[in-house]
Amino acid sequence: MHDIISSRKMENGIVVFWEENGARKDESFNYQELVDMKINAIDLLDRPKSYKVDKDAHTLVVKK
């Protein structure tokens, strides 16, 4: 899991960004995927650092 450093709204979802081995990586999630994971899209945009991304499983989780 990687700590998300920023997020950005796109036409049909949200893209999240994180640092991995000194490089900036990104992954996009459509709104239905966010709903299925019970992720609040507005909160993800307002507080991206409160989330982690698992790029292999294509999932987001709220930090505890």
N, C-alpha and C positions, 0 to 999 in steps of 0.2 A: 504494500500500500504506500502511496505517495501523498504527501501533504499538498493540497491545492493552493496555489499562490494567487490565482486570479481566475475570473470567469467572464464570459461575454455572451450576450444574447445574439442569437442568429435567427434566420427566418423561421426555422421549424424546430428550434431547440436551443441548447446552451452548450458552448464549448468551454472546457476547463483546461487550465494550464498548470504544469508543475515542473520542477527542476529534477533532472536525472543525469548523473555523471557530468554535471556542468553544462548540460544542454537543456534547452526549454522544449518540453514535449506538450502535446495537446491531445484531447479526445473529445468527441462531440456526442451528445445525448439528445435524442428527440424528446418532446414533451411527454409522449406516452411512456417511454422508458423511465422518465423521472417519476411519473405517477405510479407506475408499477413498483418502483423502489421506495415509494412513499417519501420522496424528496420534494421539498417545497421549492419551486423554481425561483420565486422572488427572493427567498432567503439565500439560496445558492448564489444569486447575483449580488445581493447586498453583503453577504458574509462568506465569501468563498473559502477563507482560511479556517472555517469551522468544519470543513469536509476533507475527506480523503478519497482517493481514487484507486481502484484496483484495475489496472489496464488489461490484465490477462482475463479477468472475469467480466470486464466491461460493467463495473458497478461503482456506485458512490456510497459512502457511509458517513454519518455524522460522527465527528470526533467526540470522545467521551471525556 
